[in-house]
Amino acid sequence: MTDSEFKIKEFSLSFGKYDACDIPFTAKIGSQTIKSYLSNWSVNFDLLRHQLEGLTFYPHNGNININFEDDPTEFIFKQHGVNAKMSDGSIKHSDILHLQILPNCFTKTNTIEGFCEPLQVISAIYEAFLQLGRSFATCKEFDFNDWRYSCGLNIYNTLKSGIVETFLKANCPKPEIIKRQTVVNHIITICAGKDICGYLEDGSPICLIGNANDLVHISGFETFKISGIKEWVNNKKQPNFDFEKWNQQGLNFAKQIRSILSEDYDVWYESSNKKSSLIL
Protein backbone atom coordinates (compact mmCIF):
# COMPACT_ATOMS: atom_id res chain seq x y z
CA MET A 1 0.00 0.00 0.00
CA THR A 2 1.28 3.48 -0.84
CA ASP A 3 0.62 6.76 1.00
CA SER A 4 -1.65 7.98 -1.82
CA GLU A 5 -4.22 5.26 -1.05
CA PHE A 6 -5.35 6.56 2.33
CA LYS A 7 -5.92 9.65 4.42
CA ILE A 8 -5.04 9.58 8.11
CA LYS A 9 -7.94 10.62 10.37
CA GLU A 10 -8.00 11.45 14.07
CA PHE A 11 -9.86 9.09 16.39
CA SER A 12 -11.58 10.20 19.58
CA LEU A 13 -13.57 8.50 22.33
CA SER A 14 -15.34 10.16 25.24
CA PHE A 15 -17.75 9.01 27.95
CA GLY A 16 -20.57 11.10 29.37
CA LYS A 17 -22.24 11.11 32.78
CA TYR A 18 -23.55 7.92 34.36
CA ASP A 19 -27.34 7.69 34.22
CA ALA A 20 -29.23 4.84 35.91
CA CYS A 21 -27.49 1.73 34.50
CA ASP A 22 -25.77 3.18 31.44
CA ILE A 23 -22.97 5.58 30.48
CA PRO A 24 -23.18 7.32 27.08
CA PHE A 25 -20.13 7.42 24.83
CA THR A 26 -19.21 9.11 21.56
CA ALA A 27 -16.64 7.66 19.15
CA LYS A 28 -15.37 9.57 16.13
CA ILE A 29 -13.15 8.81 13.15
CA GLY A 30 -12.57 12.18 11.55
CA SER A 31 -16.05 13.67 11.11
CA GLN A 32 -17.82 10.28 11.28
CA THR A 33 -19.59 9.70 14.60
CA ILE A 34 -21.17 6.83 16.53
CA LYS A 35 -23.02 7.37 19.80
CA SER A 36 -24.12 4.59 22.12
CA TYR A 37 -23.91 3.42 25.74
CA LEU A 38 -21.91 1.23 28.10
CA SER A 39 -24.11 -0.83 30.42
CA ASN A 40 -23.00 -1.51 33.98
CA TRP A 41 -24.34 -5.06 34.21
CA SER A 42 -22.67 -6.32 31.03
CA VAL A 43 -19.36 -4.43 31.00
CA ASN A 44 -16.14 -6.28 31.84
CA PHE A 45 -13.46 -3.68 32.61
CA ASP A 46 -10.76 -6.30 33.01
CA LEU A 47 -11.53 -7.64 29.52
CA LEU A 48 -11.45 -4.09 28.09
CA ARG A 49 -7.96 -3.64 29.52
CA HIS A 50 -6.81 -6.98 28.09
CA GLN A 51 -8.18 -6.05 24.66
CA LEU A 52 -6.45 -2.66 24.73
CA GLU A 53 -3.17 -4.22 25.88
CA GLY A 54 -3.38 -6.60 22.92
CA LEU A 55 -3.30 -3.65 20.53
CA THR A 56 0.11 -2.57 21.85
CA PHE A 57 1.77 -5.70 20.51
CA TYR A 58 3.03 -5.96 16.94
CA PRO A 59 1.14 -6.18 14.64
CA HIS A 60 -1.49 -3.89 16.15
CA ASN A 61 -4.50 -6.06 15.35
CA GLY A 62 -7.49 -6.83 17.54
CA ASN A 63 -10.95 -5.92 18.79
CA ILE A 64 -12.42 -3.86 21.61
CA ASN A 65 -16.07 -4.41 22.52
CA ILE A 66 -18.14 -1.91 24.52
CA ASN A 67 -21.39 -3.56 25.57
CA PHE A 68 -24.76 -1.83 25.57
CA GLU A 69 -27.17 -4.26 27.21
CA ASP A 70 -26.04 -7.64 25.80
CA ASP A 71 -24.74 -6.47 22.40
CA PRO A 72 -21.40 -4.75 21.80
CA THR A 73 -20.28 -1.84 19.68
CA GLU A 74 -17.25 -3.46 18.04
CA PHE A 75 -14.01 -1.59 17.38
CA ILE A 76 -12.02 -3.68 14.87
CA PHE A 77 -8.33 -2.83 14.30
CA LYS A 78 -6.21 -4.07 11.40
CA GLN A 79 -2.62 -2.96 10.82
CA HIS A 80 -1.41 -2.01 7.34
CA GLY A 81 2.07 -1.21 6.10
CA VAL A 82 2.55 1.98 4.09
CA ASN A 83 5.41 2.88 1.75
CA ALA A 84 5.99 6.58 1.12
CA LYS A 85 8.42 7.84 -1.52
CA MET A 86 10.75 10.50 -0.10
CA SER A 87 12.17 13.53 -1.94
CA ASP A 88 15.55 11.78 -2.30
CA GLY A 89 13.90 8.80 -3.97
CA SER A 90 14.14 6.50 -0.94
CA ILE A 91 11.16 4.60 0.43
CA LYS A 92 9.99 5.16 4.01
CA HIS A 93 7.90 2.41 5.60
CA SER A 94 5.36 3.10 8.36
CA ASP A 95 2.42 1.31 9.94
CA ILE A 96 -1.15 2.55 10.19
CA LEU A 97 -4.38 1.15 11.59
CA HIS A 98 -7.56 0.56 9.68
CA LEU A 99 -10.30 1.10 12.27
CA GLN A 100 -13.84 -0.08 11.68
CA ILE A 101 -16.58 0.60 14.26
CA LEU A 102 -19.65 -1.63 14.05
CA PRO A 103 -22.63 -0.29 16.05
CA ASN A 104 -24.64 -2.58 18.31
CA CYS A 105 -28.11 -3.73 17.32
CA PHE A 106 -29.77 -0.99 19.40
CA THR A 107 -27.95 1.87 17.66
CA LYS A 108 -29.46 3.12 14.40
CA THR A 109 -26.15 4.20 12.88
CA ASN A 110 -24.12 2.93 9.97
CA THR A 111 -20.68 1.39 10.36
CA ILE A 112 -17.85 3.95 10.23
CA GLU A 113 -14.23 3.35 9.28
CA GLY A 114 -10.95 5.04 8.45
CA PHE A 115 -7.16 4.95 8.70
CA CYS A 116 -5.52 6.19 11.90
CA GLU A 117 -2.12 6.40 13.58
CA PRO A 118 -1.67 3.46 16.02
CA LEU A 119 -0.17 5.56 18.82
CA GLN A 120 -2.90 8.22 18.57
CA VAL A 121 -5.71 5.64 18.63
CA ILE A 122 -4.36 3.66 21.58
CA SER A 123 -3.62 6.86 23.51
CA ALA A 124 -7.15 8.20 22.91
CA ILE A 125 -8.82 4.95 24.02
CA TYR A 126 -6.66 4.56 27.11
CA GLU A 127 -7.18 8.13 28.26
CA ALA A 128 -10.95 7.80 27.72
CA PHE A 129 -11.02 4.59 29.79
CA LEU A 130 -9.02 6.15 32.61
CA GLN A 131 -11.13 9.31 32.50
CA LEU A 132 -14.14 7.03 33.00
CA GLY A 133 -12.48 5.32 35.97
CA ARG A 134 -11.47 8.71 37.35
CA SER A 135 -15.09 9.89 37.26
CA PHE A 136 -16.03 7.06 39.62
CA ALA A 137 -13.01 7.60 41.86
CA THR A 138 -13.89 11.26 42.43
CA CYS A 139 -17.41 10.53 43.72
CA LYS A 140 -17.97 12.03 47.17
CA GLU A 141 -20.48 9.49 48.48
CA PHE A 142 -20.68 5.77 49.14
CA ASP A 143 -23.81 3.74 48.55
CA PHE A 144 -23.48 -0.05 48.22
CA ASN A 145 -26.72 -0.21 46.25
CA ASP A 146 -25.62 2.29 43.61
CA TRP A 147 -22.86 1.31 41.16
CA ARG A 148 -21.66 4.87 40.79
CA TYR A 149 -21.04 5.32 44.51
CA SER A 150 -19.70 1.88 45.41
CA CYS A 151 -16.59 1.36 43.30
CA GLY A 152 -14.16 4.12 44.31
CA LEU A 153 -10.75 3.46 42.74
CA ASN A 154 -11.57 -0.13 41.74
CA ILE A 155 -12.56 0.61 38.13
CA TYR A 156 -9.66 3.03 37.71
CA ASN A 157 -7.18 0.43 38.90
CA THR A 158 -8.76 -2.29 36.78
CA LEU A 159 -8.33 -0.17 33.66
CA LYS A 160 -4.85 1.15 34.51
CA SER A 161 -2.16 -0.72 32.58
CA GLY A 162 1.62 -0.57 32.78
CA ILE A 163 1.76 -2.36 29.40
CA VAL A 164 -0.21 0.43 27.69
CA GLU A 165 1.61 3.23 29.49
CA THR A 166 5.01 1.78 28.51
CA PHE A 167 3.87 1.54 24.88
CA LEU A 168 2.72 5.17 24.89
CA LYS A 169 6.18 6.35 25.98
CA ALA A 170 7.20 6.16 22.35
CA ASN A 171 10.68 7.68 22.69
CA CYS A 172 11.70 5.78 25.81
CA PRO A 173 13.61 2.48 25.77
CA LYS A 174 11.35 -0.47 26.58
CA PRO A 175 12.33 -2.70 29.52
CA GLU A 176 12.58 -6.44 29.00
CA ILE A 177 10.03 -6.99 31.77
CA ILE A 178 7.13 -4.55 31.98
CA LYS A 179 5.41 -3.94 35.30
CA ARG A 180 1.82 -4.55 34.35
CA GLN A 181 0.01 -3.14 37.36
CA THR A 182 0.59 -0.33 39.83
CA VAL A 183 -2.21 0.07 42.35
CA VAL A 184 -3.25 3.72 42.61
CA ASN A 185 -4.43 4.91 46.00
CA HIS A 186 -4.76 8.61 45.16
CA ILE A 187 -5.57 10.64 42.06
CA ILE A 188 -4.34 14.24 41.98
CA THR A 189 -5.73 16.81 39.56
CA ILE A 190 -3.57 19.89 39.04
CA CYS A 191 -5.68 22.97 38.28
CA ALA A 192 -5.35 26.50 39.64
CA GLY A 193 -7.96 27.85 42.04
CA LYS A 194 -8.10 30.31 44.91
CA ASP A 195 -4.91 29.61 46.89
CA ILE A 196 -4.87 26.00 45.67
CA CYS A 197 -3.13 24.26 42.78
CA GLY A 198 -5.46 21.27 42.57
CA TYR A 199 -7.34 18.61 44.52
CA LEU A 200 -7.34 14.94 45.52
CA GLU A 201 -9.90 12.37 44.40
CA ASP A 202 -11.95 12.98 47.56
CA GLY A 203 -12.07 16.73 46.91
CA SER A 204 -9.35 17.63 49.43
CA PRO A 205 -7.49 20.73 48.19
CA ILE A 206 -3.80 20.79 47.32
CA CYS A 207 -2.89 23.96 49.18
CA LEU A 208 -0.18 26.56 48.85
CA ILE A 209 1.15 27.44 52.31
CA GLY A 210 0.01 31.02 52.96
CA ASN A 211 3.11 33.01 53.89
CA ALA A 212 5.66 30.69 52.33
CA ASN A 213 7.04 30.76 48.80
CA ASP A 214 5.99 27.86 46.56
CA LEU A 215 5.40 25.29 49.31
CA VAL A 216 2.78 22.72 48.30
CA HIS A 217 0.80 20.72 50.88
CA ILE A 218 -0.97 17.49 49.94
CA SER A 219 -2.89 15.70 52.69
CA GLY A 220 -1.02 12.57 53.74
CA PHE A 221 2.21 13.59 51.99
CA GLU A 222 5.24 15.61 53.13
CA THR A 223 5.17 19.30 52.12
CA PHE A 224 7.48 20.09 49.19
CA LYS A 225 8.60 23.10 47.15
CA ILE A 226 7.84 23.72 43.46
CA SER A 227 9.57 26.94 42.39
CA GLY A 228 7.22 29.38 40.64
CA ILE A 229 3.94 27.58 41.33
CA LYS A 230 2.51 30.31 43.58
CA GLU A 231 2.99 32.92 40.86
CA TRP A 232 1.38 30.53 38.36
CA VAL A 233 -1.74 30.16 40.54
CA ASN A 234 -1.99 33.92 41.10
CA ASN A 235 -1.49 34.72 37.39
CA LYS A 236 -4.83 33.13 36.56
CA LYS A 237 -6.46 36.13 38.25
CA GLN A 238 -4.70 38.59 35.94
CA PRO A 239 -6.50 39.93 32.82
CA ASN A 240 -5.12 39.43 29.31
CA PHE A 241 -2.51 36.87 30.19
CA ASP A 242 -1.16 34.29 27.74
CA PHE A 243 -3.34 31.18 28.22
CA GLU A 244 -1.15 28.98 26.04
CA LYS A 245 2.01 29.86 27.97
CA TRP A 246 0.17 29.57 31.29
CA ASN A 247 -1.15 26.09 30.43
CA GLN A 248 2.33 24.94 29.40
CA GLN A 249 3.67 26.16 32.75
CA GLY A 250 0.91 24.25 34.55
CA LEU A 251 1.73 21.11 32.61
CA ASN A 252 5.39 21.45 33.61
CA PHE A 253 4.43 21.90 37.27
CA ALA A 254 2.24 18.78 37.06
CA LYS A 255 5.20 16.81 35.70
CA GLN A 256 7.41 18.06 38.56
CA ILE A 257 4.79 17.01 41.09
CA ARG A 258 4.52 13.62 39.39
CA SER A 259 8.28 13.13 39.78
CA ILE A 260 8.08 13.84 43.54
CA LEU A 261 5.09 11.68 44.45
CA SER A 262 5.22 7.92 44.95
CA GLU A 263 3.91 5.38 42.41
CA ASP A 264 0.54 4.99 44.13
CA TYR A 265 -0.37 8.56 43.07
CA ASP A 266 -1.61 9.34 39.55
CA VAL A 267 -1.42 12.97 38.39
CA TRP A 268 -3.74 14.65 35.89
CA TYR A 269 -3.43 18.18 34.58
CA GLU A 270 -6.59 20.17 33.89
CA SER A 271 -5.98 23.04 31.52
CA SER A 272 -7.82 26.36 31.50
CA ASN A 273 -10.35 25.02 28.97
CA LYS A 274 -11.05 22.06 31.33
CA LYS A 275 -9.61 19.46 28.94
CA SER A 276 -7.65 16.99 31.05
CA SER A 277 -4.55 15.10 30.01
CA LEU A 278 -3.02 12.22 31.92
CA ILE A 279 0.55 12.76 33.01
CA LEU A 280 2.34 9.40 32.93
Buried (B, 14 or more C-beta within 10 A) or exposed (E): EEBEEBEBBBBBBBBBEBEEEBBBBBBBBBEBEBBBBBBBEBBEBEEBBBBBBBBBEEBBBBBBBBBBBEBBBBBBBBBBEBEEEEEEEEEEEEBBBBBBBBBBEEBEBEEBBBBBBBBBBBBBBBBBBBBBBBBBBBBEEEEEEEBBBBBBBEBBBBBBBBBBBBBBEEEEEEEEEBEBEBEBEBBBBBBBEEEBBBBBBEEBBBBBBEEEEBBBBBEEBEEBEBEBBBEBBEBBEEEEEEEEEBBEBBBBBBBBBBEBBEEEBBBBBBBBEEEBBBBB
